[in-house]
Amino acid sequence: MNATLTSSNPNSSHRAPLGAFDALNRACFCFSLDKDVLAQALESELGQPGLSAMVRERCPYLFAAQPVFVAATQLQSIAEVIRAIESVVALPAYQEQVLASAPAMARAGHGGPHGAFFGYDFHLHQGHLGLIEINTNAGGAMLNAVLARAQRACCTAMEAMEPTLSSVTALEIPIVDMFRNEWRLAGHAQPLASIAIVDEAPEAQYLYPEFLLFQQLFERHGLRAVIADPASLEWRNGVLWHGDLAVDLVYNRLTDFYLEQATSAALREAYVQQAVVLTPHPRAHALYADKRRLALLSDAAQLQALGVAQATQQLLLEHVPHTEVVNAADEQRLWSARRSLFFKPVAGFGSRAAYRGDKLTRRVWQDILAGDYVAQAIVAPGERQIEEHDAAKTLKFDLRAYAYCGAVQWVAARMYRGQTTNFRTPGGGFAPVYSTVDGSGRTCHLPGNECAGDAGHASYVFLLDGGNGVHPIPHALYVSLARGQALAPMLAGQTLRLADWYVRLKAGAPDTVVNETYTLVRFDAQGRVDWSSTPVADEATGWPTVAERAQMHALLFAPAVQ
């Protein structure tokens, strides 16, 4: 591991502290993906023979070799935003307002099922978290289950952050339970027996390997499962059929959100007649995924009119970028502000026909004005440096939180180069999210909420430079540095003060500083800790200043600043 712990902003008179997780994303080049274990998971543990070769041939940039680091405070914020959105959607006034203008299909079918595998996509840049999109048929969950199984630690710091097998199992097992719950919510008392995974021309879809993983998962749990094009389904005698299989439930991966295409006719009829459970369904798309919902969720006046609680309003306005429906009457204002806006079709998916404002031509602008679009304030994506051909390359990343009924199931990253996620970038693709709670050595993996409750005590480590800079580092990273398992090239040749605060926790959060230890640490010319040449600290050389102590206290008890 190479870990850079300071900012290199040339415009700052004193180099500003860089959050520990930003530092890891900038300069940790460890490869966490074990390709042999990945192949085994695809071929035998979760998939079937030939699946690994299919992934390599059809989608070679599906899995990133390196993780993305995210502070657990940000993961907690993601969960809070999702719960806040659920609380708004549950309001009768919200549903009445949204469904009144939605297609009729959004008011048909079952009212019980919630919708499987929602995906909440976030950008995280320099500590600012912004929700850029909600998807009701988010792909990638099973692929991330495979990816999490194939992680290997290269040092102690990674061991403390990588997903555990128990956390991976906590994702895989509830997947089947989620679909069975959708079946029960539709009012069925008898067991769920069959599932059709439905998408247009499924074998041609980029994520077809994931369909095979889902099929294997369902069959391992005693469910008959088929992968089907909607045109291959038949509506006969009050039953939806795929060949000789009577379909109980359809796992819907279609982008025909309201079943308007001719090929969806049989599925549409079965859904309207409540003869099949469809999840996710048109109602869910209208309530959550239509991009106009983001305009409502980022509008203080509309939230107030709906009776949304003030705390919920504040949370949403902080984390949902301002979004508005594009109207021709606002043409000049929006064109003038275009460089700070991203334009998306209200029913778009997969970033199709979406445009950054600074890339717009006049011709495309006229198409946007004539179509149904929203304009969303740009939130910059995160950045992750990787090593490619012995050179550092910067990729962008977003975070996708998979959720069911408002509870986060898993958080994954997607690394890419270009305007939007594309799975076409060398070194990019789905990446696991590595995290610690708040800079201590305690680990936090979603789901499972291992971080909840009172964990007793934890250590928090800070490096103090000569310019009153305070740099928090995860305790596990400090352990790796101290053991000589990690390098910090930007600190090469420096002697810094190290502060180790031992803290009592309350409900999993820092409560009281119990003990403070200060020492000096010397880095050699390569950025490796050199204890042999580290001088002994005394009160004059090791102790923090009043300003430094205040900074550490703020970082510890206001963790959002990380």
C-alpha positions in Angstrom: 0.0 0.0 0.0 1.1 3.5 -0.8 -0.8 6.0 1.3 -0.6 9.8 0.8 -1.9 11.6 3.8 -1.6 15.3 2.8 -3.3 17.5 0.3 -1.2 18.9 -2.6 -3.3 22.0 -3.3 -0.9 24.6 -4.6 -3.3 27.4 -3.8 -3.2 26.8 -0.1 -0.7 28.7 2.1 -0.8 25.7 4.5 -1.5 22.3 2.9 -5.1 21.5 4.0 -5.8 18.2 5.8 -7.0 15.5 3.5 -9.5 13.1 4.9 -8.1 9.6 5.5 -10.4 8.0 3.0 -9.7 10.6 0.3 -6.0 9.9 0.9 -6.5 6.1 0.4 -8.5 6.7 -2.8 -5.7 8.9 -4.1 -2.7 6.8 -3.3 -3.5 3.2 -2.3 -2.6 1.0 -5.3 -3.2 -2.3 -3.6 -5.0 -4.9 -5.8 -7.8 -6.5 -3.7 -9.3 -8.7 -6.4 -8.2 -12.4 -6.4 -9.0 -13.4 -10.0 -8.7 -17.1 -9.2 -11.2 -16.9 -6.4 -13.5 -14.8 -8.6 -13.4 -17.5 -11.3 -14.2 -20.1 -8.7 -17.2 -18.2 -7.5 -18.5 -17.7 -11.0 -17.8 -21.3 -12.0 -18.9 -23.3 -9.0 -19.8 -21.6 -5.8 -22.5 -19.3 -7.2 -22.6 -19.7 -10.9 -22.0 -22.5 -13.5 -19.2 -23.8 -15.7 -18.3 -21.4 -18.5 -19.6 -18.3 -16.7 -16.1 -17.0 -15.9 -15.1 -17.2 -19.5 -18.3 -15.5 -20.6 -17.5 -12.6 -18.2 -13.9 -12.3 -19.5 -15.1 -12.3 -23.2 -18.3 -10.2 -23.0 -17.6 -7.8 -20.3 -13.9 -7.7 -19.4 -14.2 -4.4 -17.4 -17.1 -5.6 -15.2 -14.9 -5.9 -12.0 -12.4 -3.4 -10.8 -9.2 -4.7 -9.3 -9.0 -2.2 -6.5 -11.5 -1.1 -3.8 -13.0 2.4 -3.2 -12.6 3.7 0.4 -15.6 5.5 2.0 -16.0 6.8 5.6 -18.7 5.0 7.5 -20.2 8.3 8.4 -21.0 8.7 4.7 -22.5 5.2 4.6 -24.6 6.1 7.5 -25.7 9.3 5.7 -26.7 7.2 2.7 -28.9 5.1 4.9 -30.5 8.1 6.5 -31.3 9.7 3.1 -32.9 6.5 1.9 -35.0 6.3 5.0 -36.0 9.9 4.6 -37.2 9.3 1.0 -39.2 6.3 2.2 -40.9 8.5 4.8 -41.9 11.0 2.1 -43.1 8.4 -0.4 -45.3 6.9 2.4 -47.2 10.1 2.7 -50.7 9.8 1.2 -50.4 13.4 -0.1 -47.2 12.5 -2.0 -48.7 9.4 -3.5 -51.9 11.2 -4.5 -49.9 14.0 -6.2 -47.5 11.7 -8.0 -49.9 9.1 -9.2 -52.5 11.6 -10.4 -50.1 12.6 -13.3 -48.5 9.1 -13.8 -49.6 6.7 -16.5 -52.7 4.6 -15.7 -50.5 1.5 -15.4 -48.9 3.0 -12.3 -52.3 2.7 -10.6 -53.0 -0.9 -11.7 -52.0 -4.3 -10.4 -51.0 -5.2 -6.8 -50.9 -2.6 -4.1 -48.9 -4.8 -1.7 -45.4 -5.5 -3.1 -42.8 -2.8 -2.4 -40.4 -3.5 -5.2 -37.1 -5.5 -5.2 -33.6 -4.1 -5.6 -34.0 -0.4 -5.6 -30.7 1.3 -6.4 -29.8 4.8 -5.0 -26.9 6.3 -6.8 -24.7 8.8 -5.0 -21.8 11.0 -5.9 -19.3 11.6 -3.1 -16.7 14.4 -3.7 -14.5 16.0 -1.0 -17.0 15.0 1.7 -20.1 16.2 -0.1 -22.7 13.4 -0.7 -25.3 13.9 -3.4 -28.1 11.6 -4.6 -28.1 11.8 -8.3 -30.6 9.1 -9.2 -33.0 6.4 -8.0 -33.5 3.2 -9.9 -36.2 0.6 -9.4 -34.5 -2.2 -11.4 -30.9 -1.6 -10.4 -28.5 -4.2 -11.7 -25.3 -5.6 -10.1 -26.3 -7.0 -6.7 -25.4 -10.6 -7.5 -22.2 -9.5 -9.3 -21.2 -7.6 -6.2 -21.8 -10.7 -4.0 -19.4 -12.5 -6.2 -16.9 -9.7 -6.2 -17.0 -9.5 -2.4 -16.2 -13.2 -2.1 -13.0 -12.6 -4.2 -11.3 -10.0 -2.1 -7.9 -10.6 -0.6 -6.0 -8.4 1.9 -2.5 -7.3 1.1 -1.8 -5.7 4.5 -3.3 -5.2 7.9 -5.2 -2.1 6.9 -7.0 -4.0 4.2 -7.9 -6.8 6.5 -9.7 -4.4 8.8 -11.8 -3.0 6.0 -12.5 -5.7 3.4 -16.0 -7.3 3.3 -16.3 -10.4 5.5 -17.8 -13.6 4.4 -20.5 -13.2 7.0 -21.4 -9.8 5.4 -21.5 -11.3 1.9 -23.7 -14.1 3.2 -25.9 -11.4 4.8 -26.5 -10.1 1.3 -27.0 -13.4 -0.5 -29.4 -15.1 1.9 -32.0 -12.3 2.2 -32.2 -11.9 -1.6 -34.4 -15.0 -1.9 -36.3 -13.9 1.3 -36.9 -10.5 -0.4 -38.7 -12.1 -3.4 -40.6 -14.4 -1.1 -41.7 -11.4 0.9 -42.9 -9.7 -2.3 -45.0 -12.8 -2.9 -46.5 -12.6 0.6 -47.1 -8.9 0.3 -49.3 -9.6 -2.7 -51.5 -11.7 -0.5 -50.4 -15.2 -1.2 -50.4 -17.8 1.5 -49.0 -20.7 -0.5 -45.3 -20.9 -1.1 -43.6 -19.2 -4.0 -42.7 -21.8 -6.6 -41.5 -20.1 -9.8 -39.7 -17.0 -10.9 -39.1 -15.6 -14.4 -36.2 -13.1 -14.8 -37.5 -10.9 -17.6 -35.7 -8.5 -19.9 -35.8 -7.7 -23.5 -33.4 -10.1 -25.5 -31.8 -11.1 -22.2 -28.9 -13.0 -23.7 -27.8 -9.9 -25.5 -27.9 -7.8 -22.4 -24.5 -6.7 -21.0 -25.4 -8.0 -17.5 -26.7 -11.3 -18.8 -24.1 -13.1 -16.6 -25.9 -11.7 -13.6 -29.2 -13.2 -14.8 -27.5 -16.6 -14.8 -26.3 -16.0 -11.2 -29.8 -15.1 -10.1 -31.2 -18.2 -11.8 -28.7 -20.4 -10.0 -29.5 -18.7 -6.7 -33.2 -19.2 -7.0 -32.8 -22.9 -8.0 -30.5 -23.6 -5.1 -33.4 -22.4 -2.9 -35.9 -24.8 -4.5 -37.5 -22.3 -6.9 -37.9 -23.0 -10.6 -36.4 -20.1 -12.5 -36.2 -19.1 -16.1 -34.6 -16.2 -18.0 -37.1 -14.8 -20.5 -37.8 -12.2 -23.1 -41.3 -10.7 -22.4 -42.4 -11.7 -25.9 -41.9 -15.4 -24.9 -44.5 -15.1 -22.1 -48.1 -16.2 -22.8 -51.3 -15.3 -21.1 -53.5 -18.4 -21.1 -56.5 -19.4 -19.0 -55.8 -16.8 -16.4 -52.1 -17.8 -15.9 -48.9 -16.4 -17.2 -46.8 -19.1 -18.9 -43.3 -19.5 -20.1 -43.4 -22.7 -22.1 -44.8 -25.3 -19.6 -43.9 -23.3 -16.6 -46.7 -21.4 -14.8 -45.0 -18.2 -13.6 -45.7 -17.0 -10.0 -43.4 -14.0 -9.9 -41.6 -11.9 -12.5 -38.3 -10.3 -11.5 -38.6 -7.3 -13.7 -35.4 -6.0 -15.4 -37.3 -4.3 -18.3 -36.8 -0.7 -19.1 -40.3 -0.7 -20.5 -41.4 0.7 -17.1 -45.1 1.0 -17.8 -45.4 -2.2 -20.0 -46.3 -0.1 -23.1 -44.5 -2.1 -25.7 -46.3 -4.8 -27.8 -43.9 -7.4 -26.6 -45.1 -6.8 -23.0 -48.7 -7.5 -23.8 -48.9 -10.9 -22.0 -47.1 -9.6 -18.9 -49.2 -6.5 -18.9 -52.5 -8.4 -18.9 -51.3 -10.8 -16.2 -50.2 -7.9 -14.1 -53.5 -6.0 -14.5 -55.5 -9.1 -13.7 -53.3 -9.7 -10.6 -52.4 -13.1 -11.9 -48.6 -12.6 -11.4 -46.5 -10.7 -8.9 -44.3 -8.2 -10.8 -41.4 -6.7 -8.9 -40.4 -4.0 -9.3 -43.6 -2.7 -10.8 -44.9 0.4 -12.6 -46.2 2.0 -9.5 -42.8 1.8 -7.9 -41.2 3.5 -10.9 -43.7 6.3 -10.8 -43.2 6.9 -7.1 -39.4 6.6 -7.0 -37.6 6.5 -10.3 -39.2 9.1 -12.5 -36.6 11.9 -12.5 -39.3 14.4 -11.7 -39.4 12.9 -8.2 -35.9 14.4 -7.6 -37.3 17.8 -8.4 -39.9 17.3 -5.7 -37.5 15.9 -3.2 -35.1 18.9 -3.7 -37.9 21.6 -3.5 -38.3 23.1 0.0 -41.8 24.6 -0.8 -43.2 21.3 -2.1 -41.8 19.3 0.8 -43.3 21.8 3.2 -46.7 21.7 1.4 -46.7 17.9 1.7 -46.2 18.1 5.5 -42.7 16.6 5.5 -41.0 16.9 8.9 -38.5 19.7 9.2 -35.6 17.4 10.0 -36.4 15.3 7.0 -36.6 18.4 4.8 -33.2 19.5 5.9 -31.7 16.1 5.3 -33.1 15.9 1.8 -32.3 19.4 0.8 -28.7 18.8 1.9 -28.2 15.6 -0.1 -30.5 15.8 -3.1 -29.1 18.2 -5.7 -31.5 20.9 -6.8 -33.5 19.5 -9.7 -36.1 21.1 -11.9 -38.3 20.1 -14.8 -37.1 21.8 -18.0 -39.7 24.1 -19.4 -39.4 26.2 -22.6 -40.3 29.3 -20.6 -37.0 28.9 -18.7 -34.9 28.4 -21.8 -32.6 31.4 -21.5 -32.1 31.0 -17.7 -31.2 27.3 -18.0 -29.0 27.9 -21.1 -27.0 30.5 -19.2 -26.6 28.2 -16.2 -26.0 25.1 -18.3 -22.4 24.6 -17.3 -23.4 23.8 -13.7 -26.3 21.5 -14.8 -26.8 17.9 -15.9 -29.8 17.2 -18.2 -31.6 13.9 -18.0 -34.8 12.5 -19.6 -37.5 12.0 -17.0 -37.9 8.3 -18.0 -34.3 7.7 -18.9 -32.1 4.8 -17.8 -28.4 3.8 -18.2 -27.4 7.4 -18.8 -28.9 7.3 -22.3 -29.7 10.8 -23.8 -28.2 12.4 -20.7 -25.9 15.4 -21.1 -23.6 17.6 -19.2 -24.5 21.2 -19.8 -21.0 22.2 -20.6 -21.0 19.7 -23.5 -24.3 20.8 -25.1 -24.7 21.9 -28.7 -27.5 24.1 -29.8 -29.1 21.2 -31.7 -29.1 18.9 -28.6 -30.4 21.8 -26.5 -33.4 22.1 -28.8 -34.1 18.4 -28.4 -34.0 18.8 -24.6 -36.5 21.7 -24.8 -38.8 19.6 -26.9 -38.5 16.5 -24.8 -39.3 15.6 -21.2 -36.1 16.5 -19.3 -35.0 17.6 -15.8 -32.0 19.8 -15.1 -30.0 18.7 -12.0 -27.3 20.7 -10.3 -24.0 18.9 -10.9 -22.4 17.1 -8.0 -18.9 16.0 -8.9 -18.2 12.2 -8.7 -15.5 10.8 -6.4 -12.0 10.2 -7.7 -10.0 7.0 -7.4 -6.4 6.7 -8.6 -5.4 3.3 -10.0 -2.1 2.0 -11.4 -2.2 1.2 -15.1 0.9 0.3 -17.1 3.1 1.5 -14.3 1.5 4.9 -14.3 -1.2 6.5 -12.0 -4.5 7.1 -13.7 -7.5 8.9 -12.2 -11.0 7.3 -12.5 -14.3 8.6 -11.3 -16.6 6.7 -9.1 -20.2 6.7 -7.8 -21.8 4.7 -5.1 -24.8 2.5 -5.5 -26.8 1.5 -2.4 -29.1 -1.4 -3.0 -32.1 -1.1 -0.7 -35.4 -2.9 0.0 -38.2 -1.3 2.0 -35.9 1.5 3.0 -33.2 -0.7 4.4 -29.7 -0.7 2.8 -28.7 -4.2 1.7 -25.3 -3.4 0.2 -23.2 -0.5 -1.0 -20.9 -0.9 -4.1 -18.9 1.5 -6.1 -18.7 1.9 -9.9 -15.4 3.2 -11.3 -15.3 4.7 -14.8 -13.8 7.3 -17.1 -15.9 9.7 -19.2 -19.3 11.3 -18.6 -21.2 8.4 -17.0 -20.7 4.9 -15.7 -20.1 2.6 -18.7 -18.3 -0.6 -17.7 -16.0 0.0 -20.7 -13.1 1.5 -18.8 -9.8 -0.5 -18.3 -9.4 -0.8 -14.6 -13.0 0.2 -13.9 -16.2 -1.6 -13.2 -17.9 -2.6 -10.0 -15.6 -2.1 -7.0 -16.1 -3.1 -3.3 -16.5 -0.4 -0.8 -13.9 -0.6 2.1 -14.7 1.3 5.2 -14.1 1.7 8.9 -16.5 3.3 11.3 -14.8 6.7 11.9 -11.1 6.4 11.6 -10.7 3.9 14.5 -9.9 0.2 14.0 -13.5 -0.9 14.2 -14.9 -2.2 10.9 -18.3 -1.5 9.4 -19.9 -3.6 6.7 -23.4 -3.2 5.4 -25.6 -5.1 5.8 -25.6 -6.6 9.3 -25.0 -3.3 11.2 -22.0 -4.7 13.0 -21.3 -1.1 14.1 -24.4 -0.7 16.1 -24.6 -0.7 19.8 -21.8 0.0 22.3 -18.5 -1.3 21.1 -16.6 -0.2 24.3 -13.5 1.7 23.3 -11.6 2.5 20.1 -8.3 4.3 19.2 -8.2 7.3 16.9 -4.9 8.4 15.3 -3.8 11.8 14.0 -0.6 12.9 12.4 0.4 16.5 13.2 2.7 18.4 10.8 4.7 21.6 11.5 2.1 23.9 10.0 -0.6 23.1 12.5 -2.1 20.6 10.1 -4.0 17.7 11.6 -4.4 14.5 9.5 -6.7 11.8 10.7 -5.8 8.2 9.6 -7.7 5.0 10.1 -6.2 3.1 13.0 -5.7 0.0 10.8 -3.6 2.1 8.3 -1.5 3.3 11.2 -0.9 -0.3 12.2 0.3 -1.1 8.7 2.6 1.9 8.6 4.0 1.0 12.0 4.6 -2.6 10.9 6.3 -1.5 7.7 3.6 -3.0 5.6 2.6 0.4 4.1 4.3 3.4 2.6 3.5 7.1 2.7 5.6 8.7 -0.1 4.4 12.2 0.5 5.7 12.0 4.0 9.2 10.8 2.9 12.0 12.4 5.0 9.6 14.0 7.5 9.4 13.7 11.2 5.8 14.2 12.4 4.1 14.1 15.7 1.6 11.2 16.2 -1.4 11.5 18.5 -3.3 8.4 19.6 -6.5 9.1 21.5 -8.1 6.2 23.3 -11.9 6.9 23.4 -14.8 5.5 25.3 -17.8 4.9 23.0 -21.4 5.3 23.6 -24.0 3.7 21.3 -21.1 3.2 18.9 -20.0 6.8 18.7 -17.1 8.7 20.4 -18.2 9.8 23.9 -15.2 10.6 26.1 -11.4 10.7 25.5 -9.9 8.3 28.1 -6.2 8.6 27.4 -3.9 10.5 25.1 -0.6 9.3 23.8 1.9 11.4 21.8 5.1 10.4 20.1 7.2 11.3 17.1 7.4 9.2 13.9 10.2 9.5 11.3 9.6 8.5 7.6 12.6 7.5 5.5 13.3 8.5 1.9 10.8 6.0 0.6 8.0 7.0 3.0 8.5 4.0 5.3 8.3 4.4 9.1 11.8 4.4 10.5 11.6 3.8 14.2 15.3 3.4 14.6 15.9 7.1 13.7 12.8 8.5 15.3 13.8 10.8 18.2 12.1 10.6 21.6 9.3 13.0 22.1 9.0 15.3 25.0 6.5 18.0 26.0 8.2 20.6 23.8 8.4 18.5 20.7 5.4 16.0 20.9 2.5 17.7 22.5 -0.2 19.4 20.4 -0.9 23.1 20.3 -4.2 24.5 21.5 -5.3 24.9 17.9 -4.3 21.3 17.0 -6.1 19.9 20.0 -9.2 21.9 18.9 -8.9 20.4 15.4 -8.6 16.9 16.7 -11.6 17.4 19.0 -13.7 18.7 16.1 -12.7 15.8 13.8 -13.5 13.2 16.5 -16.8 14.6 17.7 -18.0 16.0 14.3 -17.1 13.0 12.1 -18.9 14.4 9.0 -16.0 16.7 8.3 -14.0 13.6 7.2 
